[in-house]
Amino acid sequence: MSAVLDEAAGTLLAVWEAARERTTSRLSGAQLRAVMVVEQYDGINLRRLATLTDMLLSSASRLCDRLVAAGMLEREPGRYDRREISLHLTPAARRLLAELRTDRRHRLERILAGMSADGRAALLRGMREFDEVGRRGEATVAEGWPVLQPSGERIGDPMAGPTPPAAAAEPTPPAGGPHPPGEPPAARTA
């Protein structure tokens, strides 16, 4: 089963990569990942960005320098500690991410249109269940692979505090409010 899923995931990854190449050709994969982390954690500091992207602090600093020069990120002094710099997306970066997601969704719609109604319904049910299990992090946290929650928090995030037991048991509403009926919530991934 996992081998078949791995092969099918190759098609999904090809759609993702084609959209990334077309929309964000001026950003590297690492730069796009950093932009998406800043989108998820607006006002993040450089140290946390480095941790969440698995980079050395010096590498993350150089990457941010390039993103500022490209007009994708803005730096501003922290609200509580003026020595700490917080990172924010520029309007250009937000437009770029919106274009990326729109392109990806159009590519997925073309593939889904070739599937039967039963196949689409089964895929949707299966993907929702897959997403729920993955977000619970049952298999992933033990292996040190953090999982992004709809709220933007990550299970297994070394920079986040412990999750209270009551909060962990309650489902988190999707980011950006409710999603249209019959559609899964939009994932915030590259």
C-alpha positions as CSV (number, residue, x, y, z in Angstrom):
1,M,0.0,0.0,0.0
2,S,2.7,2.5,0.9
3,A,4.6,1.8,-2.3
4,V,1.5,2.5,-4.4
5,L,0.9,5.7,-2.4
6,D,4.5,6.7,-2.9
7,E,4.1,6.4,-6.6
8,A,0.8,8.3,-6.6
9,A,2.5,11.0,-4.4
10,G,5.0,11.4,-7.2
11,T,2.3,12.8,-9.5
12,L,1.1,15.1,-6.7
13,L,4.7,16.3,-6.1
14,A,5.1,16.9,-9.9
15,V,2.0,19.1,-9.8
16,W,3.4,21.0,-6.8
17,E,6.9,21.4,-8.4
18,A,5.5,22.5,-11.8
19,A,3.4,25.2,-10.1
20,R,6.4,26.3,-8.0
21,E,8.7,26.5,-11.0
22,R,6.2,28.5,-13.1
23,T,5.1,30.8,-10.3
24,T,8.2,31.2,-8.1
25,S,11.0,30.7,-10.6
26,R,13.0,33.5,-9.0
27,L,13.0,31.8,-5.6
28,S,14.9,28.7,-4.6
29,G,13.2,25.9,-2.7
30,A,14.8,27.0,0.5
31,Q,13.7,30.6,0.0
32,L,10.1,29.6,-0.8
33,R,10.1,27.4,2.4
34,A,11.3,30.4,4.4
35,V,8.7,32.7,2.9
36,M,6.0,30.1,3.8
37,V,7.2,29.8,7.4
38,V,7.2,33.6,7.7
39,E,3.6,33.6,6.3
40,Q,2.7,31.0,9.0
41,Y,4.4,32.8,11.8
42,D,4.2,36.5,11.0
43,G,6.8,38.5,13.0
44,I,9.0,35.4,13.6
45,N,12.6,36.1,14.6
46,L,15.6,34.8,12.7
47,R,16.6,32.2,15.3
48,R,13.2,30.6,15.2
49,L,13.1,30.7,11.4
50,A,16.4,28.9,11.3
51,T,15.1,26.2,13.6
52,L,11.9,25.7,11.7
53,T,13.6,25.5,8.4
54,D,16.4,23.2,9.8
55,M,19.1,25.8,8.8
56,L,22.2,27.2,10.6
57,L,21.5,30.7,11.9
58,S,24.2,32.1,9.6
59,S,22.6,30.4,6.6
60,A,19.1,31.6,7.5
61,S,20.5,35.2,7.9
62,R,22.0,35.1,4.4
63,L,18.8,33.6,3.0
64,C,16.8,36.5,4.6
65,D,19.3,39.0,3.2
66,R,18.5,37.7,-0.3
67,L,14.8,37.7,0.3
68,V,14.9,41.3,1.6
69,A,16.9,42.3,-1.5
70,A,14.3,40.4,-3.7
71,G,11.5,42.4,-2.1
72,M,9.9,39.3,-0.4
73,L,10.7,40.0,3.3
74,E,10.7,43.1,5.5
75,R,12.7,43.3,8.7
76,E,11.6,45.5,11.7
77,P,12.8,45.8,15.3
78,G,10.9,43.5,17.7
79,R,8.0,44.9,19.7
80,Y,9.4,43.7,23.1
81,D,13.2,43.6,22.4
82,R,14.4,46.2,19.9
83,R,17.6,44.2,19.4
84,E,15.6,41.3,18.0
85,I,14.5,41.6,14.4
86,S,11.0,40.4,13.3
87,L,10.3,39.2,9.8
88,H,7.2,40.0,7.7
89,L,6.1,39.2,4.2
90,T,5.8,42.0,1.7
91,P,2.7,42.5,-0.5
92,A,4.8,41.1,-3.4
93,A,5.5,37.9,-1.4
94,R,1.8,37.5,-0.5
95,R,0.8,37.9,-4.2
96,L,3.4,35.3,-5.2
97,L,2.1,32.8,-2.7
98,A,-1.5,33.4,-3.9
99,E,-0.4,32.9,-7.5
100,L,1.4,29.7,-6.5
101,R,-1.7,28.3,-4.7
102,T,-4.0,29.3,-7.6
103,D,-1.8,27.6,-10.2
104,R,-1.5,24.5,-8.1
105,R,-5.3,24.3,-7.6
106,H,-5.9,24.7,-11.4
107,R,-3.5,21.9,-12.1
108,L,-5.2,19.7,-9.6
109,E,-8.6,20.5,-11.0
110,R,-7.5,19.4,-14.4
111,I,-6.4,16.0,-13.0
112,L,-9.5,15.6,-10.8
113,A,-11.8,16.4,-13.9
114,G,-10.4,13.2,-15.5
115,M,-11.5,11.1,-12.5
116,S,-14.9,9.5,-11.9
117,A,-17.2,11.0,-9.3
118,D,-16.7,7.9,-7.2
119,G,-13.0,8.2,-7.5
120,R,-13.0,11.8,-6.5
121,A,-15.2,11.1,-3.5
122,A,-13.0,8.2,-2.4
123,L,-9.9,10.3,-2.8
124,L,-11.4,13.1,-0.7
125,R,-12.4,10.8,2.1
126,G,-9.1,9.1,2.1
127,M,-7.1,12.3,2.0
128,R,-9.2,13.8,4.9
129,E,-8.5,10.8,7.0
130,F,-4.8,10.8,6.0
131,D,-4.6,14.5,6.9
132,E,-6.3,13.9,10.3
133,V,-3.9,11.0,11.2
134,G,-0.9,13.0,10.1
135,R,-1.9,16.1,12.0
136,R,-2.3,14.0,15.2
137,G,1.3,13.1,14.5
138,E,1.0,9.5,15.9
139,A,3.8,8.1,13.7
140,T,5.7,11.3,12.9
141,V,6.4,12.9,16.3
142,A,8.2,9.8,17.5
143,E,10.5,10.1,14.5
144,G,11.2,13.8,15.0
145,W,9.2,15.0,12.0
146,P,7.0,18.0,13.1
147,V,3.5,18.2,11.6
148,L,1.8,21.5,10.8
149,Q,-1.5,22.1,12.5
150,P,-4.3,24.1,10.8
151,S,-3.7,26.8,13.5
152,G,-0.1,27.1,12.3
153,E,1.3,25.3,15.3
154,R,3.6,22.3,14.7
155,I,3.4,19.1,16.7
156,G,6.9,18.4,17.7
157,D,8.1,22.0,17.2
158,P,11.2,22.4,19.4
159,M,10.5,26.1,19.8
160,A,6.9,25.7,20.9
161,G,5.9,25.1,24.5
162,P,4.1,21.9,25.6
163,T,0.5,21.6,24.4
164,P,-2.0,21.4,27.2
165,P,-3.9,18.1,27.2
166,A,-7.3,19.7,26.8
167,A,-6.2,21.7,23.8
168,A,-4.7,18.6,22.2
169,A,-7.9,16.7,22.3
170,E,-10.1,19.4,20.7
171,P,-10.1,19.8,16.9
172,T,-8.7,23.0,15.6
173,P,-10.7,24.9,13.1
174,P,-9.0,25.4,9.7
175,A,-6.9,28.5,9.2
176,G,-8.7,31.2,7.3
177,G,-12.2,30.1,8.5
178,P,-14.4,27.4,7.2
179,H,-13.8,25.8,3.8
180,P,-16.4,25.2,1.1
181,P,-18.5,22.1,1.6
182,G,-17.1,19.1,-0.2
183,E,-13.6,20.5,-0.3
184,P,-10.7,19.8,2.1
185,P,-9.2,22.7,4.0
186,A,-6.4,24.4,2.1
187,A,-3.0,23.2,3.3
188,R,-0.3,25.8,3.8
189,T,2.6,23.9,2.3
190,A,5.0,24.6,-0.5
